[in-house]
Amino acid sequence: MARFSKFSRRDLLRAMGSAAACASFSPCRAFAQVAPAVKFIDIAQSAGIDFRHDNAASSEKYLIETMGSGCGWIDYNQDGLLDLYLANGAATRLYKPAHPLRSALYRNNGDGTFTDVTVKAGVGAEGLFGMGVAVGDYDNDGYPDLLVLGYGRCILYHNNGNGTFTDVTARAGVENVGRWASSAAWFDYDNDGRLDLVIANYIDWSPDRNFWCGDHGPGMRSYCHPDDYNGQAPTLFHNNGDGTFTDVSKQSGVALKPGNGLGVVTFDYDNDGWQDIFIANDSMANFLFHNNRDGTFREVGYLAGVAVSADGLPEAGMGTDAADTTGKGRMDLIVTHLDSQLARLYQNMGDGTFDDATLRSGLGYATFHMSGFGARFMDYDNDGALDIFMANGHVLDNIQRYNASVHYAEPKLMFRNLGRGTFQNVSEELGRDFQLPRVSRGAAVGDFDNDGDLDILVNNNGERPQLLRNDGGNANHWLEILLIGTRSNRDGVGARVKLSAGDLVLYEQRKGGMSYQSAQDPRLHFGLGKYSLADAIEILWPSGVVTKLAKIQADRIIAIEEGKGLVERKFPRVGPGHD
């Protein structure tokens, strides 16, 4: 984050050149023309999602007012339908709302509507200035548990399996007290079959040290830059297997130096069977923690080429995700930043290093005036190539007083994958609701209606959320896979999947974290284009067990259990139907 926009003229000119090159290259346009006619329709209000994020805005510009909040998908009652959770703010010294603020859980009714079940479920997180959401079955009982991250502490809700949750934070030992927790990932770093927890912590801010930043003229005070405060190191909790966790941050090497952590994704970047940790840091070098396979990590961000931009500059890292964008079986990285810094695409070279492919990928110019938070790789049109979604919104509510070309509320961005790691901005083709300017933060991607195309939940700062239903993406074939671990953790986090259909060969991993402060659909989604059959599926579980399946019919959601293969699970199609 930054008070004022800074930019590299060289970056801008190179980005414009890359965009112009794609525009003049006929295969780019030809490929884009054959995409299905997809529109994203905001159905939040009509679906009964009566929620408005309250950021406790005040004239004192508390930094916590502008950095949240997240959202997430969680099938809390295991009926095969994704329910949703939205994090909220809380009262502060300066802001006393008429009614207590709380976060909200909405149950998916299976008919295109949702019902607020927060009070019944007991997950309101009242009194917590909420930031992030992380979902994981940490006790392997078959019901996903809910972690709500916030300023000063976190809350862990254990799923009781009967529609209610119990606050087990104190017993579990994961309160993360005194830290500003932003995003988190459930993942099994030691492959012992139990989900551990890594938390990206932000800066050491407090109301007692809320400096005056910006000019002193009327309406010119701004939220401060993170460099005005000390950073906070990430936290790593080891799952003890008895409902408790041990803080192993220091002995693991994860907390050896402070960061300004905002986004986190856990993935196996070197395909050695052990999950690594990437943390997007705000205005300082990013962290990439390589898993040493002995309970410790080594920070290799600079060595791997993902710490800074190609120009060697640290940037305002916020949202992040990892995926194979080139079909080579290697996981690339996306990191969103503040305006004038460009969203970065780091291409995995397969030798432990990444190359900054931002400009040749075609991402640069469209992100120059945007401030990206939530970010996901997603195949929105099911053509078999992973596209890139970004939820945007500036951090300064008075940014136009300083830069007339930048806005506080910004539209979403979608980049369609044209193949071989190049992308085209198709945002203006996706409908009016997709383009409406909002101050967006957390973004969670999931197929809430089980129709095979990916929908997007966005929590907007100080505004109502958006549930962007994908209409048209399922014109192409698809397959979704729910992994159920037995020897491995039940969520299957860390599993690597290879799927073949005709001439398509797709690689995916069951990752932890992703995006910004948000929890994603636990099912793996594969667009299959014209192919109605998956010829082969191979799953390498964290335990080392391999599952192989052949001739799987497309256009459905399947469950695969470690050691068994296909198992029966219901995933009801949400009505009324739509294209």
C-alpha positions in Angstrom: 0.0 0.0 0.0 1.2 3.6 -0.6 0.1 7.1 0.2 0.8 8.4 -3.3 1.2 6.6 -6.6 4.7 5.8 -7.7 5.4 4.3 -11.1 8.2 3.1 -13.4 8.0 4.8 -16.8 9.9 1.9 -18.2 7.3 -0.6 -16.8 4.4 1.5 -18.3 5.9 1.7 -21.7 6.9 -1.9 -21.8 3.4 -2.9 -20.6 1.7 -0.8 -23.3 4.0 -2.4 -25.9 3.0 -5.8 -24.8 -0.7 -5.0 -25.0 -0.3 -3.5 -28.4 1.6 -6.5 -29.7 -1.2 -8.8 -28.6 -3.8 -6.5 -30.1 -2.0 -6.6 -33.5 -1.5 -10.4 -33.4 -4.4 -12.1 -35.2 -4.3 -15.4 -33.3 -5.0 -13.5 -30.0 -8.2 -12.0 -31.5 -9.2 -15.3 -33.2 -8.8 -17.3 -29.9 -10.8 -14.6 -28.0 -13.7 -14.8 -30.5 -14.4 -18.5 -29.9 -14.9 -18.1 -26.1 -18.4 -18.9 -24.8 -20.6 -15.9 -24.2 -20.2 -15.7 -20.4 -21.8 -13.1 -18.2 -21.5 -12.6 -14.5 -24.7 -11.6 -12.8 -24.8 -10.2 -9.2 -27.5 -12.1 -7.4 -26.5 -11.2 -3.8 -29.6 -9.2 -3.1 -32.1 -11.4 -4.9 -30.5 -14.4 -3.2 -31.3 -13.0 0.3 -27.8 -12.0 1.3 -28.7 -9.0 3.5 -25.2 -8.0 4.6 -23.2 -4.9 4.5 -19.6 -4.7 5.5 -19.0 -2.0 8.1 -15.4 -0.8 8.2 -15.8 1.6 11.1 -14.7 4.5 9.0 -13.6 7.6 11.0 -11.9 10.9 10.5 -8.8 9.5 12.4 -8.1 7.1 9.5 -7.4 4.0 11.5 -5.5 1.7 9.2 -7.7 -1.3 10.0 -10.6 0.6 8.3 -9.2 0.1 4.8 -7.7 -3.4 4.8 -10.6 -5.8 5.1 -12.6 -7.9 4.7 -12.6 -11.4 3.5 -15.2 -14.1 2.7 -15.3 -17.8 2.1 -17.1 -20.9 0.9 -17.9 -23.6 3.5 -20.2 -26.6 3.1 -20.8 -26.5 6.9 -23.7 -29.0 7.0 -22.2 -31.3 4.3 -25.3 -31.4 2.1 -23.2 -30.9 -1.1 -24.1 -27.2 -1.4 -21.6 -24.4 -0.7 -22.6 -22.0 2.0 -20.9 -18.7 2.4 -19.3 -16.6 5.2 -18.6 -12.9 5.2 -16.2 -11.2 7.7 -17.1 -7.9 9.2 -15.6 -5.1 11.2 -16.3 -4.1 14.8 -16.6 -1.1 17.1 -13.5 1.0 17.8 -12.6 3.8 20.2 -14.0 6.3 17.7 -16.9 4.3 16.2 -19.8 3.0 18.2 -22.5 1.5 15.9 -26.1 1.4 17.1 -26.1 -2.4 17.0 -23.2 -4.8 17.6 -21.4 -5.8 14.4 -21.0 -9.4 13.5 -19.7 -11.5 10.7 -22.3 -13.7 8.9 -22.9 -17.3 7.8 -25.4 -17.9 5.1 -26.8 -21.4 4.3 -27.3 -22.4 0.7 -31.0 -23.3 0.4 -30.5 -25.1 -2.9 -33.0 -23.0 -4.8 -30.8 -20.0 -5.6 -31.3 -18.3 -2.2 -29.4 -18.2 1.1 -30.6 -17.9 4.7 -28.7 -16.1 7.5 -27.9 -18.8 10.1 -25.2 -16.9 12.0 -27.0 -16.8 15.4 -28.1 -20.5 15.2 -24.6 -21.6 14.1 -22.8 -19.4 16.7 -20.2 -17.9 14.4 -20.9 -14.2 14.6 -17.3 -13.3 15.8 -18.8 -10.2 17.6 -16.2 -7.9 19.0 -13.5 -9.1 16.5 -12.4 -6.6 13.9 -12.5 -9.3 11.2 -10.1 -9.6 8.3 -9.7 -13.1 6.9 -11.5 -16.4 6.6 -9.9 -19.9 6.4 -11.7 -23.2 6.2 -10.3 -26.6 7.0 -11.2 -29.9 8.7 -8.4 -29.8 11.2 -9.6 -32.8 13.2 -10.5 -35.0 10.2 -14.1 -35.6 11.4 -15.7 -34.9 8.1 -17.0 -31.4 8.9 -15.1 -28.3 7.9 -14.1 -25.9 10.7 -13.9 -22.1 10.5 -11.1 -19.8 11.4 -11.9 -16.0 11.5 -8.8 -13.8 11.4 -8.7 -10.3 12.7 -6.9 -7.4 14.3 -5.5 -8.4 17.7 -6.6 -12.1 17.7 -8.3 -14.9 15.8 -11.3 -17.1 16.5 -11.4 -20.9 15.7 -14.9 -22.3 15.5 -15.1 -26.1 15.6 -17.9 -27.6 13.5 -20.1 -29.8 15.8 -21.7 -31.6 12.8 -25.2 -30.5 13.8 -25.4 -27.1 12.2 -23.6 -25.4 15.2 -20.0 -24.5 16.0 -18.1 -24.1 19.3 -15.4 -21.5 19.9 -12.4 -23.6 20.7 -9.8 -20.9 20.3 -8.4 -21.0 23.8 -8.2 -24.8 24.0 -6.7 -25.1 20.6 -4.1 -22.4 21.3 -4.4 -20.5 18.0 -5.6 -17.1 19.2 -2.6 -15.4 17.6 -3.0 -12.7 20.3 -1.5 -9.3 19.8 -1.0 -9.7 16.0 -2.9 -8.3 13.1 -3.8 -11.5 11.2 -4.7 -11.0 7.6 -4.9 -14.3 5.6 -4.3 -17.9 6.6 -3.9 -21.3 5.0 -4.7 -24.8 6.4 -2.1 -27.2 5.0 -0.1 -30.3 6.1 3.5 -29.2 6.1 4.9 -32.4 7.6 2.6 -34.8 5.8 1.4 -36.4 9.0 -2.2 -36.5 7.9 -3.3 -33.5 10.0 -3.9 -29.9 8.9 -1.5 -27.3 10.3 -2.0 -23.6 10.1 0.1 -20.7 8.7 -1.0 -17.1 9.3 0.2 -14.1 7.3 0.4 -11.2 9.9 0.4 -7.6 8.9 2.0 -4.6 10.7 2.3 -3.6 14.4 -0.3 -0.8 14.4 -2.5 0.3 17.3 -4.8 3.3 17.9 -2.2 4.6 20.3 0.2 4.9 17.4 -2.1 6.2 14.7 0.0 8.9 13.0 -1.2 11.8 10.9 -0.4 10.9 7.3 -1.1 12.9 4.2 -1.5 16.7 4.0 -3.2 18.8 6.7 -5.6 20.5 4.4 -9.4 19.8 4.6 -10.1 16.2 3.4 -6.4 15.5 2.8 -5.6 13.2 5.7 -4.8 9.7 4.4 -4.3 6.2 5.7 -0.7 5.7 6.6 1.9 3.7 4.7 2.9 0.3 6.2 6.5 1.5 6.3 5.5 3.8 9.1 5.1 0.8 11.3 7.1 -2.4 12.1 6.1 -5.6 10.3 5.0 -8.8 12.0 6.4 -12.2 11.3 4.1 -15.0 10.1 2.8 -17.6 12.6 3.0 -21.3 12.0 0.9 -23.7 14.2 1.6 -27.4 14.3 -1.5 -29.7 14.7 -0.9 -32.0 17.7 -3.7 -34.3 16.7 -5.6 -33.9 20.0 -7.5 -30.7 19.2 -4.5 -28.5 20.2 -1.8 -26.7 18.3 1.8 -25.7 19.1 3.3 -22.5 17.9 6.4 -23.6 15.9 7.0 -20.3 14.2 10.5 -19.7 15.3 11.9 -23.3 15.3 10.5 -23.9 11.9 12.2 -20.8 10.4 9.0 -19.1 9.4 9.3 -16.3 11.9 13.0 -15.5 11.5 12.2 -12.1 10.1 9.2 -9.8 10.1 6.9 -9.2 7.1 3.9 -7.1 6.1 1.9 -10.2 5.2 -1.4 -9.9 3.4 -1.9 -12.8 1.1 -0.8 -16.5 1.4 -0.9 -19.6 -0.7 0.6 -23.0 0.1 1.6 -25.1 -2.8 4.4 -27.5 -4.0 6.4 -25.3 -6.3 9.2 -27.8 -6.9 7.0 -30.9 -7.1 8.9 -32.8 -4.4 5.7 -33.8 -2.6 5.9 -31.3 0.3 4.0 -28.0 0.4 5.8 -24.7 0.4 4.5 -21.3 1.6 4.3 -18.1 -0.4 3.4 -14.8 1.4 2.7 -11.6 -0.4 4.2 -8.7 1.6 3.0 -5.1 1.4 5.8 -2.8 0.3 8.6 -5.2 1.2 10.1 -8.3 -0.4 7.7 -11.3 -0.6 8.5 -14.6 1.2 8.8 -18.0 -0.3 9.4 -20.6 2.3 10.9 -23.8 0.9 9.8 -26.9 2.8 13.0 -28.7 4.0 10.9 -31.9 4.7 12.2 -32.0 8.3 9.7 -29.6 10.0 11.7 -26.5 9.0 11.6 -24.0 6.1 14.2 -21.9 4.3 13.2 -18.5 3.0 14.2 -18.4 -0.7 12.2 -15.5 -2.2 15.1 -13.7 -3.7 16.9 -16.8 -4.9 13.7 -18.1 -6.5 12.9 -14.7 -8.2 9.6 -14.0 -6.5 10.6 -11.5 -3.8 10.5 -8.4 -5.9 9.7 -7.2 -9.5 12.0 -7.7 -12.5 13.4 -4.3 -11.7 14.4 -5.4 -8.2 11.8 -3.3 -6.4 9.6 -4.5 -3.6 5.9 -3.8 -4.2 2.6 -3.6 -2.4 1.8 -7.4 -2.4 -1.8 -8.1 -1.5 -3.6 -11.1 -3.1 -1.9 -14.2 -4.5 -2.6 -17.6 -6.0 -0.6 -20.4 -7.7 -1.5 -22.5 -10.8 -0.1 -24.1 -13.9 -0.8 -21.6 -16.7 1.3 -23.1 -19.4 0.5 -26.9 -19.3 3.9 -27.8 -18.1 3.0 -29.2 -14.8 4.6 -26.4 -12.9 2.8 -23.9 -10.6 3.2 -20.3 -11.5 2.4 -17.3 -9.1 0.2 -14.3 -9.4 0.6 -11.3 -7.0 -1.6 -8.2 -7.0 -0.4 -4.8 -6.1 -1.3 -1.1 -5.7 -1.8 1.0 -8.8 1.3 2.0 -10.8 3.1 -1.2 -9.8 1.4 -3.8 -12.1 0.1 -7.2 -11.0 2.9 -9.7 -11.3 2.9 -13.1 -13.0 5.9 -15.2 -12.0 6.4 -18.2 -14.3 7.9 -21.3 -12.8 11.0 -22.3 -14.8 11.2 -25.8 -13.3 14.6 -25.4 -11.7 13.5 -23.9 -8.4 13.3 -20.4 -9.9 10.6 -18.1 -11.4 10.8 -15.5 -14.2 8.8 -12.3 -14.1 6.5 -12.8 -17.0 4.2 -9.9 -16.3 4.8 -7.9 -19.5 5.1 -10.7 -22.0 1.9 -12.3 -20.6 -0.2 -9.2 -21.4 -1.2 -8.4 -17.8 0.7 -5.2 -17.3 -1.1 -2.3 -18.9 -4.6 -3.2 -17.7 -3.5 -3.4 -14.1 -1.5 -0.2 -14.1 -4.2 2.1 -12.7 -5.8 -0.7 -10.5 -5.2 -1.8 -6.9 -5.7 -5.5 -6.8 -6.7 -7.5 -3.7 -8.5 -10.8 -4.2 -6.8 -12.8 -7.0 -7.6 -16.3 -8.3 -6.6 -18.5 -11.2 -9.9 -19.8 -12.5 -11.1 -21.3 -15.8 -14.2 -19.2 -16.1 -15.2 -20.4 -19.6 -14.2 -24.1 -19.1 -11.9 -24.1 -22.2 -9.2 -26.0 -20.3 -6.9 -22.9 -19.8 -6.7 -21.2 -16.4 -7.7 -17.5 -16.5 -7.0 -14.8 -14.0 -9.5 -12.9 -11.9 -8.8 -9.8 -9.8 -11.0 -7.9 -7.4 -9.9 -4.3 -7.1 -10.3 -1.2 -5.0 -7.9 1.5 -3.8 -6.8 1.9 -0.1 -7.2 5.7 0.0 -10.8 6.9 0.1 -9.5 10.4 -1.1 -7.1 9.1 -3.7 -8.5 11.4 -6.4 -7.3 14.4 -4.5 -3.8 13.2 -5.1 -4.2 11.4 -8.5 -7.1 12.1 -10.7 -6.5 9.1 -12.9 -7.0 6.6 -10.0 -10.3 5.8 -8.3 -11.3 4.5 -4.9 -13.9 2.1 -6.3 -12.7 0.1 -9.2 -14.1 -2.5 -11.6 -13.1 -6.2 -11.6 -10.6 -7.6 -14.0 -10.6 -10.9 -15.9 -7.8 -12.1 -18.1 -8.5 -14.9 -20.5 -5.7 -17.4 -21.0 -4.8 -17.5 -24.7 -2.4 -20.4 -24.2 1.4 -20.6 -23.5 1.1 -18.1 -20.7 -0.4 -15.1 -22.5 -3.6 -13.4 -21.5 -6.2 -11.0 -22.9 -8.3 -8.6 -20.9 -11.9 -9.6 -21.4 -13.4 -7.7 -18.5 -15.7 -5.6 -20.6 -17.3 -8.7 -22.2 -18.5 -10.1 -18.9 -21.5 -7.9 -18.2 -22.5 -4.7 -16.4 -22.4 -6.2 -12.9 -18.8 -7.4 -13.4 -17.8 -3.9 -14.4 -19.5 -1.9 -11.6 -16.8 -0.1 -9.5 -16.5 -1.3 -6.0 -14.0 -1.1 -3.1 -13.3 -4.8 -3.3 -11.1 -6.8 -1.0 -11.6 -10.6 -0.4 -12.7 -12.8 -3.3 -13.7 -16.5 -3.1 -14.3 -18.6 -6.2 -16.7 -21.5 -6.1 -19.5 -23.3 -7.9 -22.3 -22.5 -5.5 -25.0 -23.8 -7.8 -23.2 -27.0 -8.8 -23.8 -26.3 -12.5 -20.1 -26.7 -13.6 -19.1 -23.1 -14.0 -17.3 -21.0 -11.4 -19.0 -18.2 -9.6 -17.3 -15.4 -7.5 -18.1 -14.1 -4.1 -16.6 -10.7 -3.3 -16.6 -8.8 0.0 -16.4 -5.1 -0.5 -15.0 -2.7 2.1 -17.8 -0.6 3.7 -20.2 -1.9 1.0 -22.5 -4.8 0.3 -21.0 -8.0 -1.1 -21.4 -9.3 -4.6 -22.3 -12.9 -5.6 -21.4 -13.0 -9.2 -23.1 -16.0 -10.8 -21.4 -17.3 -13.9 -24.0 -17.7 -16.7 -22.6 -19.4 -19.8 -19.4 -20.9 -18.7 -20.8 -24.4 -18.7 -21.4 -24.3 -22.5 -18.0 -26.1 -22.5 -17.6 -29.5 -20.7 -16.2 -29.7 -17.1 -15.4 -31.9 -14.2 -15.1 -31.1 -10.5 -13.4 -33.4 -7.9 -13.8 -33.5 -4.2 -10.8 -35.2 -2.6 -11.3 -37.2 0.6 -8.1 -38.1 2.3 -7.7 -41.1 4.7 -4.0 -41.6 5.3 -3.6 -38.0 4.2 -5.5 -35.1 5.8 -9.2 -35.5 5.0 -9.3 -32.3 2.9 -6.6 -33.8 0.6 -4.5 -30.6 0.9 -1.2 -31.2 -0.8 -2.5 -33.7 -3.3 -1.4 -33.3 -6.9 -3.8 -34.2 -9.8 -3.1 -34.9 -13.5 -6.1 -35.1 -15.8 -6.1 -36.0 -19.5 -8.9 -35.5 -21.9 -8.2 -35.8 -25.6 -5.2 -33.5 -26.3 -5.8 -31.6 -23.0 -3.4 -32.4 -20.2 -4.2 -30.5 -17.0 -2.3 -30.3 -13.7 -3.7 -29.0 -10.4 -2.9 -29.1 -6.7 -5.2 -29.0 -3.7 -3.7 -25.8 -2.2 -4.1 -23.9 1.0 -5.0 -20.2 1.4 -5.2 -18.3 -2.0 -6.6 -15.0 -3.0 -6.8 -12.4 -0.2 -8.3 -13.1 3.3 -10.7 -15.7 1.7 -11.6 -19.4 1.6 -12.1 -21.1 -1.7 -14.3 -24.0 -3.0 -12.6 -27.2 -1.7 -13.4 -29.0 -4.9 -10.9 -29.0 -7.8 -12.4 -27.6 -11.0 -11.3 -28.6 -14.5 -12.6 -27.1 -17.8 -12.6 -29.7 -20.5 -13.5 -27.6 -23.6 -15.1 -29.9 -26.2 -14.3 -33.2 -24.4 -17.1 -35.0 -22.7 -14.9 -37.6 -21.2 -11.8 -37.5 -18.9 -9.6 -40.2 -20.3 -7.4 -40.5 -17.2 -7.1 -39.0 -13.8 -4.1 -39.6 -11.6 -3.9 -38.4 -8.0 -0.7 -38.4 -5.9 -1.8 -38.0 -2.3 0.5 -36.4 0.4 0.9 -39.9 1.9 2.4 -41.2 -1.3 -0.6 -43.2 -2.3 -1.5 -43.0 -6.0 -5.1 -43.2 -7.2 -5.7 -43.8 -10.9 -9.1 -43.6 -12.7 -10.0 -43.9 -16.4 -12.9 -43.0 -18.6 -14.7 -40.6 -16.3 -17.8 -39.0 -17.7 -17.7 -35.1 -17.7 -20.2 -32.5 -16.6 -20.5 -33.7 -13.0 -19.0 -33.4 -9.6 -17.3 -36.6 -8.3 -15.8 -37.6 -4.9 -12.6 -39.6 -4.9 -11.4 -41.2 -1.6 -7.8 -42.1 -1.0 -7.4 -45.8 -1.2 -10.9 -46.4 -2.7 -11.4 -44.3 -5.7 -14.8 -43.1 -6.7 -17.3 -42.9 -3.8 -20.9 -41.8 -3.6 -21.6 -38.2 -2.6 -24.5 -36.0 -3.5 -24.0 -32.6 -5.0 -27.5 -31.2 -5.8 -27.9 -28.9 -8.8 -29.3 -25.6 -7.6 -32.5 -24.5 -9.2 -34.1 -22.8 -10.9 -31.8 -23.7 -13.8 -30.1 -21.2 -16.0 -27.6 -21.3 -18.9 
